[in-house]
Amino acid sequence: MVNEEFEKCIQQMKDKDRLGLQSVYEAYNGYIYAILLSYVGRHEDAEDLTVDFFIHLWSKAGSYRPGSGHKAWITRMARNLAVDFLRKNRREIPAEEPAEQTGTPAQTVPSAEDTAVEKLGFSDLIQTLSEEEKRIVTMKIRGELTFKEISSILEMPMGTVSWKYQEAAKKLRRAQG
């Protein structure tokens, strides 16, 4: 879904037209679920939170600013929902520890992960990654977010996000065998 389509759906939601919400749900249900699962770790909780996310989206449609990048906005909203859930349920919130950077983090990673995703399937393949790597790869590949957007959402330096993505890509290439 491109920004213009999303903005149209938001306007429909503001006008109390559920078709806008349905369109966003169909486009992003799997992505939002994957983000939430990467935080809460339990399928049942992620399923419940996915429903809560779309209810929350409906009520917060008026706060979206057109032109601000809808994917980052919904990803941030999902992350905040997961963190609130973890706090409320007194579970450990995953720490976002910056890793030591090596190499050149701004390099473009070859699309070997895309090939591996096609071979093994995203769900199977991503299980080889750490929780933090899962979040970053999910946001980058499924969410098509930039490193800058991911950096903002995860509140970690862009170089660290890029480096962690490259490390995850190496694991994915090894997994494709």
Secondary structure as UniProt FT lines:
FT   HELIX           3..14
FT   TURN            15..16
FT   HELIX           18..40
FT   HELIX           43..60
FT   HELIX           61..63
FT   TURN            66..67
FT   HELIX           70..88
FT   TURN            89..90
FT   TURN            105..106
FT   HELIX           112..120
FT   HELIX           122..126
FT   TURN            127..128
FT   HELIX           131..137
FT   HELIX           138..142
FT   HELIX           147..154
FT   HELIX           158..176
//
